[in-house]
Amino acid sequence: MELKHLIDQIYKKESFLCIGLDVDLEKIPTHLLNSEDPIFEFNKAIIDATHQLAVSYKPNTAFYEAYGLSGWKSLEKTISYLNENYPEIFTIADAKRGDIGNTSRMYAKAFFEDLNFNSVTVAPYMGRDSVEPFLAFDNKYTILLALTSNEGAFEFQTKRIDGLELYKEVIKTSLKWNNSDRLMYVVGATKAEYLSEIRKLAPDNFLLIPGVGAQGGDLAEVCRYGLNSDVGLLVNSSRAIIYASNGKDFAAAAATAARDIQRQMKAVLDARS
Amino acid sequence: MELKHLIDQIYKKESFLCIGLDVDLEKIPTHLLNSEDPIFEFNKAIIDATHQLAVSYKPNTAFYEAYGLSGWKSLEKTISYLNENYPEIFTIADAKRGDIGNTSRMYAKAFFEDLNFNSVTVAPYMGRDSVEPFLAFDNKYTILLALTSNEGAFEFQTKRIDGLELYKEVIKTSLKWNNSDRLMYVVGATKAEYLSEIRKLAPDNFLLIPGVGAQGGDLAEVCRYGLNSDVGLLVNSSRAIIYASNGKDFAAAAATAARDIQRQMKAVLDARS
């Protein structure tokens, strides 16, 4: 997908919502558990009910791997369903991968070719040659962990290297890598006050913001500091949407929860124009 | 597995060799490609031919994910084969995972429970709450990336935070986490001169050393600086062993290559006693 198609989507839907498909069999409506593939049936219903309100879906691979072969199958079916029925959607494999060069190439193949995601999240610790194999793919995007939403982010990410916090060093350094125009960054919504600093370093890149909702981030704050001229934000919500109800009305309840966020996003976009 | 069983194995086999099962369909003998599951057949033959020379096997998950569902199936069959036939072997899922707490728990479930590996490699960037869910598993081991063998390691890992290189900060900090006695560290063999520094910080932990062979590390140097009183090293070799031949003699050739390394290891162990 070209970036301009994502941006067009955002303006058309008046939304920069990403819905996290972090599906836990213990949390989905029990009536789905009798189907052949409960995780896929759940995702399909959520996607069908919310695709006009969201521009992106983000399955976190951990939730699929935890169910072994059947989980991996559910992931394959989910991404195929998205690609076949809603090709305008920007898909994110939240996989947080990263390895030495020839191995990262295998991960890139897995997510960009075999599964055909538009993007994948990648960890920066191993440096340039662990990330560039992902960046080599045309019209695919690599979303690098910068400042994550968890408490542990303060352990290494905010420590200073020659006066510059590690997460800033990651952004600054990565922008020098080959094909860095295909980079996006993960910045936790719980750290909205850091966004203006990040925008100084990376004014043009899209930022994926997890943590609105269950992790306590605030949408208005995120927008205030994070928006750029292309909008430049994908704000993720997972549990607050997909588990809005665990009854038979779960998909409708998810749509209501998504619409609530989409309206707030529309208000933000309206206020700028 | 209790650590003492790994140490017993090392003395019994006079080996601290780990064999990396990084299987690429383009590199394995062509006669295997007609079998139902070429990757598993290859692994099975390699394991059967080398299990008396190695104490550990380490499939890198990237190589399996790149083949989608069938790759994941090959991984499941490989770990099941190891657990059923060679329960004394220390198994490593080289997955380099790491996510926020509840998600890391899903990864830990995937590798420790569903697949039943003894250990998994984990990236440190997200800090304590991304790693402790792995450490919570009794008799399972979390192998944290410290100083990796690739060129990109110099980009962030060796940068100084308050005078201390990031990889040392990772080791120092992680030793304060809950259940840190279940931690091991990845230290690239290409950086053997760093091992004496690492041993000052982590005298007791096992170190997983990739990069001997194809990545140019030197076994004698690694042992000189890395051994501790429990041996404390697992030295990995992948391509130099598993691709020693790509003819019908591949398993025998792998055993010859593994025996060559095992003899060097025996010489090191003999010299100490």
Interface residues (C-beta under 8 A of the other chain):
Chain A: D22 D24 N60 A62 F63 E65 A66 Y67 G68 L69 W72 K73 E76 D94 K96 R97 G98 D99 I100 G101 T103 S104 M106 Y107 K109 A110 D114 L115 A123 P124 Y125 M126 G127 R128 D129 S130 V131 L145 T148 S149 N150 E151 G152 A153 F154 E155 F156 Q157 K159 R160 I161 D162 L166 E169 V170 T173 Q215
Chain B: D22 D24 N60 A62 F63 E65 A66 Y67 G68 L69 G71 W72 K73 E76 K96 R97 G98 D99 I100 G101 T103 S104 M106 Y107 K109 A110 D114 L115 A123 P124 Y125 M126 G127 R128 D129 S130 V131 L145 T148 S149 N150 E151 G152 A153 F154 E155 F156 Q157 K159 R160 I161 D162 L166 E169 V170 T173 Q215
